[in-house]
């Protein structure tokens, strides 16, 4: 049991960060900013290139291409169904106007 505890202590000592660890290399804000700005520039450049590539492909018809054969050339309208639909819409409008004109009185709940 004591060997096991000692192994755990050694492992924890190895995992702990010593106070000197950040001083070995030193703090270099100029280097850190250079890394940050360079990586940001690279990411923006890659995203711009990818966006331009996608734009060109869409413009040429590579992406989101619509086949002309799928679209119907002429559309036939069923006049009976259209008349029935318009009549139903007009009937709804008339019934809505009737409801607005003939308001019902709400009973007083306190009585």
VOGU-3710 file (C-alpha; in Angstrom, 3 decimals, decimal comma):
1> xxxxxxxxxx> 0,000/0,000/0,000  2,815/2,402/0,830  4,496/1,711/-2,538  1,259/2,539/-4,288  0,910/5,839/-2,392  4,507/6,684/-3,157  3,953/6,048/-6,875  0,924/8,333/-6,805  2,944/11,076/-5,108  5,708/10,775/-7,714
11> xxxxxxxxxx> 3,173/10,931/-10,511  1,554/14,033/-9,026  4,938/15,708/-8,640  5,666/15,065/-12,316  2,296/16,490/-13,356  2,558/19,648/-11,269  3,841/22,708/-13,064  6,891/24,130/-11,440  7,131/27,883/-11,025  10,205/28,018/-13,256
21> xxxxxxxxxx> 8,482/26,376/-16,228  7,201/29,588/-17,794  10,482/31,400/-17,225  12,634/28,948/-19,156  11,576/30,222/-22,540  10,431/33,591/-21,326  7,400/35,599/-22,290  7,566/36,895/-25,861  4,549/39,070/-26,707  5,991/39,977/-30,114
31> xxxxxxxxxx> 6,263/36,300/-31,060  2,770/35,590/-29,685  1,221/38,440/-31,681  3,050/37,334/-34,814  1,661/33,809/-34,414  -1,834/35,136/-33,741  -1,879/37,544/-36,683  -0,303/35,047/-39,079  -2,795/32,328/-38,209  -5,687/34,810/-38,516
41> xxxxxxxxxx> -4,424/35,929/-41,937  -4,083/32,319/-43,092  -7,607/31,452/-41,923  -9,109/34,513/-43,643  -7,180/33,796/-46,838  -8,349/30,181/-46,933  -11,960/31,179/-46,309  -11,757/33,807/-49,077  -10,316/31,266/-51,526  -12,973/28,694/-50,668
51> xxxxxxxxxx> -15,728/31,316/-50,990  -14,394/32,437/-54,377  -14,219/28,824/-55,581  -17,815/28,172/-54,515  -18,935/31,432/-56,176  -17,278/30,485/-59,459  -18,768/26,991/-59,359  -22,266/28,349/-58,721  -21,841/30,947/-61,471  -20,765/28,284/-63,979
61> xxxxxxxxxx> -23,582/25,957/-62,940  -21,460/23,381/-61,134  -23,352/23,696/-57,871  -27,138/23,980/-57,558  -27,733/23,249/-61,221  -31,396/23,080/-62,258  -32,294/20,888/-65,186  -34,623/22,572/-67,659  -36,499/19,315/-68,346  -37,846/19,077/-64,800
71> xxxxxxxxxx> -39,704/22,387/-64,893  -43,173/22,232/-66,464  -43,454/24,289/-69,632  -47,136/25,225/-69,376  -49,412/25,133/-66,373  -53,079/24,279/-66,690  -55,451/25,928/-64,229  -58,600/24,127/-63,161  -61,155/26,937/-63,381  -63,797/25,082/-61,332
81> xxxxxxxxxx> -61,373/24,510/-58,468  -60,190/28,124/-58,656  -63,789/29,403/-58,517  -64,564/27,122/-55,563  -61,462/28,338/-53,684  -62,278/32,008/-54,320  -65,874/31,459/-53,146  -64,633/29,841/-49,913  -62,284/32,759/-49,248  -65,100/35,248/-49,850
91> xxxxxxxxxx> -67,394/33,264/-47,529  -64,755/33,393/-44,791  -64,460/37,150/-45,234  -68,235/37,605/-44,962  -68,421/35,467/-41,828  -65,512/37,391/-40,274  -67,246/40,700/-40,966  -70,461/39,319/-39,427  -68,558/38,304/-36,299  -67,029/41,775/-36,045
101> xxxxxxxxxx> -70,450/43,451/-36,380  -72,370/41,154/-33,997  -70,168/41,051/-30,945  -71,282/38,707/-28,218  -71,563/39,975/-24,681  -69,334/38,275/-22,184  -71,145/37,297/-18,978  -69,823/38,886/-15,813  -67,919/36,175/-13,898  -68,377/37,952/-10,555
111> x> -72,134/37,309/-10,501
//
